[in-house]
Amino acid sequence: MGDQESLENLMKRYVGGEATAFDALYARTSRRVFSYQMMMTGDRTRAEDLCQTTFLKLHRARGGWIDGSPVMPWLMAIARNVFLDNARKRRRARVKVTASGDLPDQVDQKSLRGPTTGLRDAIDRAINALPPRQREAFILTRHSSLSPRQAAQVLGISETAVKLRVFRAHQALRAALGAYQTN
């Protein structure tokens, strides 16, 4: 809770015009935002771009932050909207490329890494294979460290729905990673 209060104080100072408060806020939260974007996209360069866009949008929307409200759910909602906007744009761009018959300029980042091996890669593949709603709830609660209540605020669903999605994600991950479990 002290962490949350500190973020709230930083945000309050930033909204009040203290530029140094943004630097501290960025230092404290950027890793979680980047981790979320990386888990959602699977592409480091794209995740970095989306992370920067998230903080640009935070800057533009700082006047809309309600004093006393938790910062992380608000920031993660911005990050989620940035991801969703980008995904929509990419889908539209893909349709245009397909319709014109041109080859895409993008390279699959995973294909550049070569064959994937080991537990870390198996975990990444299992998380990426989750249905999008389960994956997002799992990432928000496990990687972005939001409570189920905060994740529910970000996703615009009930806390019970978040818990159910995370439970189902855990079940799917256990099944997918069964070969790595020790007896």
C-alpha positions in Angstrom: 0.0 0.0 0.0 2.9 2.3 0.7 4.0 1.8 -2.9 0.6 2.9 -4.2 0.5 6.0 -1.9 3.9 7.0 -3.1 2.8 6.7 -6.7 -0.3 8.8 -5.9 1.9 11.5 -4.4 4.2 11.5 -7.4 1.2 11.8 -9.7 -0.3 14.6 -7.6 3.0 16.5 -7.8 3.2 15.8 -11.6 -0.3 17.0 -12.2 0.6 20.1 -10.1 3.4 20.9 -12.5 6.5 19.3 -11.0 8.4 17.9 -14.0 10.8 15.9 -11.7 7.8 14.0 -10.4 7.3 12.6 -13.9 10.9 11.3 -14.0 10.3 9.5 -10.7 6.9 8.2 -11.8 8.4 6.9 -15.1 11.3 5.2 -13.2 8.8 3.5 -10.9 6.3 2.3 -13.4 7.9 2.0 -16.9 9.1 -1.5 -16.3 5.6 -2.8 -15.5 4.2 -1.0 -18.5 6.9 -2.3 -20.8 6.5 -5.8 -19.4 2.7 -5.7 -20.2 3.3 -4.4 -23.7 6.0 -7.0 -24.3 3.8 -9.8 -23.1 0.9 -8.6 -25.2 2.9 -8.1 -28.4 5.8 -10.5 -28.2 7.9 -7.9 -30.0 10.5 -5.9 -28.1 10.6 -2.9 -30.6 6.9 -2.7 -30.8 6.6 -3.0 -26.9 9.1 -0.1 -26.5 7.1 2.1 -28.9 3.9 1.3 -27.2 5.4 1.9 -23.8 6.6 5.4 -24.9 3.1 6.1 -26.4 1.6 5.1 -23.1 3.6 7.7 -21.2 2.9 10.3 -23.9 -0.8 9.6 -23.4 -0.4 9.7 -19.6 1.2 13.2 -20.0 -1.7 14.4 -22.2 -4.4 12.9 -19.9 -2.8 13.8 -16.5 -5.4 16.4 -15.9 -8.1 13.7 -16.0 -6.5 11.7 -13.1 -8.7 11.9 -10.1 -6.7 12.9 -7.0 -6.5 10.0 -4.5 -7.3 7.3 -7.0 -4.8 4.5 -7.6 -2.2 5.3 -10.3 -1.4 1.8 -11.5 -4.9 0.8 -12.7 -5.3 4.1 -14.4 -1.9 3.8 -16.1 -2.5 0.2 -17.1 -5.8 1.2 -18.6 -4.0 3.7 -20.7 -1.4 1.0 -21.7 -4.2 -1.4 -22.6 -5.9 1.2 -24.8 -2.6 2.0 -26.5 -2.2 -1.7 -27.2 -5.7 -2.1 -28.5 -5.5 1.0 -30.7 -2.2 -0.3 -32.2 -3.6 -3.8 -32.7 -6.6 -2.3 -34.6 -4.3 -0.2 -36.8 -2.2 -3.2 -37.5 -5.2 -5.3 -38.5 -6.4 -2.5 -40.9 -2.9 -2.2 -42.4 -2.7 -6.0 -42.9 -6.0 -5.9 -44.8 -4.7 -3.1 -47.0 -1.5 -5.0 -47.7 -3.4 -8.2 -48.5 -5.8 -6.3 -50.8 -3.0 -4.7 -52.8 -1.1 -7.9 -53.1 2.1 -6.3 -51.8 4.4 -8.3 -49.5 4.5 -7.1 -45.8 7.7 -5.2 -44.8 7.6 -6.7 -41.3 9.8 -9.6 -40.2 8.6 -12.1 -37.6 10.9 -11.3 -34.7 10.6 -14.9 -33.3 11.8 -16.4 -36.5 15.0 -14.4 -36.2 15.8 -15.9 -32.8 16.0 -19.4 -34.2 14.4 -22.5 -32.6 13.1 -21.9 -29.1 14.1 -24.2 -26.3 13.9 -24.3 -22.5 11.4 -23.6 -19.9 11.3 -19.8 -20.4 10.4 -20.2 -24.1 7.9 -22.9 -23.2 6.3 -20.5 -20.7 6.2 -17.7 -23.3 4.6 -19.9 -25.9 2.0 -21.2 -23.4 1.1 -17.6 -22.3 0.9 -16.5 -26.0 -1.4 -19.5 -26.7 -3.9 -18.5 -24.1 -7.2 -17.0 -25.3 -6.7 -13.2 -25.4 -9.1 -12.4 -22.5 -7.4 -15.0 -20.2 -3.9 -13.8 -21.3 -4.6 -10.2 -20.6 -6.1 -10.9 -17.1 -3.1 -13.2 -16.4 -0.6 -10.6 -17.5 -2.3 -7.7 -15.6 -2.4 -9.7 -12.3 0.8 -11.7 -12.5 3.2 -9.6 -14.5 1.9 -6.0 -13.9 1.2 -6.8 -10.2 -2.4 -5.4 -10.2 -4.9 -6.8 -7.8 -7.9 -8.6 -9.3 -10.0 -5.5 -8.4 -7.6 -3.2 -10.1 -7.4 -5.5 -13.2 -11.2 -5.4 -13.3 -11.1 -1.6 -13.4 -8.6 -1.7 -16.3 -10.6 -4.3 -18.2 -14.0 -2.9 -17.4 -15.3 -6.2 -16.1 -16.2 -7.6 -12.6 -13.5 -8.8 -10.1 -15.1 -12.2 -10.3 -14.7 -12.3 -14.0 -11.0 -11.4 -13.7 -10.5 -14.2 -11.1 -12.2 -16.7 -13.3 -10.1 -15.7 -16.3 -6.9 -16.0 -14.3 -8.0 -19.4 -12.8 -8.6 -20.7 -16.3 -5.3 -19.3 -17.5 -3.5 -21.1 -14.7 -5.3 -24.3 -15.6 -4.3 -24.0 -19.3 -0.7 -23.1 -18.3 -0.4 -26.1 -16.0 -1.7 -28.4 -18.8 0.6 -26.8 -21.4 3.7 -27.0 -19.1 2.9 -30.4 -17.6 6.2 -31.9 -18.9 8.2 -29.3 -16.9 6.4 -30.1 -13.6 8.4 -32.0 -11.0 6.8 -34.7 -8.8 
